[in-house]
Amino acid sequence: MVDISEKKETIREAVARSVVEFPSRLSIDKANELKTKKGPVVQTAIIAGTMAVKKTSEMIPMCHPIPIEDVEIEIQKTGERFFEIQCRVKTSGKTGVEMEALTGASIASLTIYDMCKSLSHGIVIRETELLSKTGGKSDFIK
C-alpha cells in the first residue's frame, strides 16, 4: 500500500461510467421496468454496485479501506440497445475514490449481464472509464 499518512484530508469525489450493449435483435423496452426471472434488473444492479463500492478494498489488493460517505448509481437506457451506468462516490479522507467508482460501475454492469444472460449471451460490457475525480493533489475531468 502507499503511505498516505502525510496527505491532507479533503473531500474527494469520483464519477465512473460503464456501458452495457444488448444485441441488435433485443431492444430494451421500458428500462426501469425490465424484469427477468431473477427480478428487477436496474434496481438489483444499483444495489450490487453500491455493495461493491463498499467492498472495493477487499477485492483490489492495494486499495485502502476508506469510509464511503455517499454513493449514487444511475442507470439509464440510451438508445434502443444500451444501458449507461454512472457511479458517483464521495468521501472526506486522505485518498481518492476512483477505484470505488470504477468498481461500482463495473459490478452494476456485470449484474445487468447476469440478470439478462437468459435473454442473450451476446450482451457486451463496453467501456468502463473514469469521468472525473476531484479533491486531493489534482483534479481530473474527462
N, C-alpha and C positions, 0 to 999 in steps of 0.2 A: 504494500500500500504506500501511497505517497504521504509524506508527513505534512499535515495541514495545520499543525499546532500554531504556526506563526501567522496564518491567514486571518484576515478580518472577517467578522461575521457580517454578512449583508443579506438583504432579501434577494433571493435567486429564483428565477423562473425560466422554464424551458418549454417549448412547444415542438412536438414532433408530429409527423403525418405519415400515414400508410394508406395505400390504395389497394382495394380488392376488386379484381375484374372477373365478371362472370362470362361464360362462353356466349357467343352471339345467338345461339338458339334459345338461351334462357334470358328473358328480360326480367328485371326486378320490379315488380309492381308493389305499390304501397309499402315502401321500405320500412317504415316504422311499424307496420303490422305484419311483416314477414315472419311466419311461424313454420317450424318444421316439427317432425315427431319429437325432437329434443326440446322444443319450447320456443319462446320468442327470441329471435336471433339478435336483434340490435340490443335489447335490454341485457341479454346474457353476455354479449361481447363487452358492454360497458362495465359490467360487474367484474368480468375476468380481467380486463385491462386495469381497473382500479386495484384489484388484488395484486396484480403483477407489479405495479408501481411500488407498492408497499413491501414487496419481497425481492426487489432488484438486487440488493447486496447479498442475498442468499443464492442467487443464480449466477452472478457475474463476480468472479473471484476477487478482483482488486477494488471493487466499489465499496465505499464507506457506507455503513448503515446510517441513515440520516432521518431526522424527523420530518415526515411529509406533512405539510400544513394545509395543502389544498390540491385536489386532483379534479380535473374536468375533462371528460371524454365526450366528444361529439361525433356522431356517426351520421353522415348524410348521403343520400343517394345522389349521384352525379351522373347524368345521362341515363341511358337505358340499362347499362350493364355494370356500373361502378358504385362502390361504396368508398367514401373518403372518411378516414378516421383521423381526428385530431386529438392529441392528448396534451394537456397543459398541466404542468406540475409546479408547485411553489413551495419554498421553504425559506427560513432565515437561518443561515448557517455559514460554515467555512468552506463548503464545497458545493458544486453545482448539481443540478438535477437533470442534466441532459440524458444520462443513461436511463433514468427512471421514466422520462417522457418517451424515449425510443422503445423501451421495454413495454410500456403500457400500450402504445400504438401497435407494436408487433403482436402482442398476445391478443389484443382485440381482433386483429386481422386473422390470426390463427384460429380464434374461436369462431369467427364467421365461416371460415373454411370448414372447420369440424362440424358445425351445425348444418351446413348446406352440402356437404360432400355426397349425401344421398341423392341430391338433385343432379350433381355432375362432379366428376373428378377433374374437369377441365378448368376449374376456378384457379386463378393465378393471383398471388400476392405480389403486387407491383412495388414500386419504390417505397421504401421507408426512409425518411430523412428528417434531420433536424431543421426546423424552420426558423427558430430563434432561441436565443439564450441571453438573459440579462442578469446583472449582478456579478460580483467578483471582479477579477482583474480587467476583463474586457467583455464587451457585448458582441453578439453575432446576430445578424438578421439576414436571411437569405433573400 
